[in-house]
Amino acid sequence: MQFRDIKKQYQVLKSDIDKAILDVAASGTYIMGPQVKELERQLAGYVGTKYCISCASGTDALTLALKAFGVKRGDAVFVPDFTFFSSAETVSLEGATPVFVDVDRNTFNIDPADLEDKIEVTIQKGELVPKVIIAVDLFGLPANYPAILRIARNHNLLVLEDGAQGFGGSVNGKRSCSFGDISITSFFPSKPLGCYGDGGACFTDNDEWAALMESYRMHGKGSSKYENVRIGMNSRLDTIQASILIVKLKAFAGELAAVNKAVAEYTDRLTDIVETPVVPDGFLSSWAQYTIKLNSKTERDGLQAYLKGQGIPSMVYYPTPMHRQTAYRNMRLPETDCPVADKLCGTVLSLPMHPYISLEEIDGVCNAIKVFLT
């Protein structure tokens, strides 16, 4: 059994993917070939934004967005405490200060009430200038953007949607990666829409920010390749990766439907056994992970070990909250109180989930959980 079976996906799409790769190999346009622009056009159309700027990774996409926003030393950027490290790492690399915000225990996403509190405390202290809210669409579920956007407007803050796991989700029909002033996603192989290496993209409707991100991703170029008007970075999406993503995007709607069917089967079997994921009314998740909650770390770790013994893979995302990461221990960050994130790090467990998982595999996972817990 595979945790996320990208090999099976390749077998299903093999003929189209092989042709796409060979076409690029024969063309010789390995960097910024026509497939890159075509992918950007299709992604912008899917998400519903004016611009899509592809790049070399989801982490680079966050960096490009922060550079376009002009984030700098002395700025405060509000980041959920329960997420992957790059959501805060990129803030620090720009010289700004991440302020960690607790999350909602049901959705795993940034808690609007705690966000409001952390903004007010930051303003009262007067040591940092509030600048950006980074909202992460964790495990595929969009964050609470109706509430987040209201808070951002009230405090004149920018919103950066970290949709690295959320591509394909939606809120009331509006798709993920369209909620932020700038939004980003990742094409890491295990993401809902993944390539065969690293890749990422930024989305925006803002002309100026789009132009800045295009410049930054290619060494700060100006009107020509060898005119450099700012200090930039080398962050281009390879043409082969773009060609693979074009094929996968065609299959994406069907895969999204399949993964939501698989989720329904899991939830139906596990509802009375463990705490299953919550999707609020009007929200659609793309299910980068299917994550259950156990009663304690001891129970979680015991279940994970038992599943491993049965040949069933599982993952803990994430075992350490952001504010307890070694890299932030001695950085004199604002005092952090995130009890929900602390609790989740010790009790969450993600189960095998992908569009090609079978009912027999789901039954096997659920039966093993029932045996261990009952």
Secondary structure, DSSP 8 states (H G I E B T S, - for coil): --SS-HHHHHHHHHHHHHHHHHHHHHH---BS-HHHHHHHHHHHHHHT-SEEEEES-HHHHHHHHHHHHT--TTEEEEEESSS-THHHHHHHHTT-EEEEE-B-TTT-SB-HHHHHHHHHHHHHH-SSEEEEEEEE-GGG----HHHHHHHHHHHT-EEEEE-TTTTT-EETTEETTSSSSEEEEE--TTSSS--SS--EEEEES-HHHHHHHHHHTBTTB-SSTT-B-S---B---BHHHHHHHHHHHHHHHHHHHHHHHHHHHHHHHHTTTSB-----TTEE---S-EEEE-SSHHHHHHHHHHHHHTT---B-S-SS-GGGSGGGTTS-------HHHHHHHTTEEEE---TT--HHHHHHHHHHHHHHH-
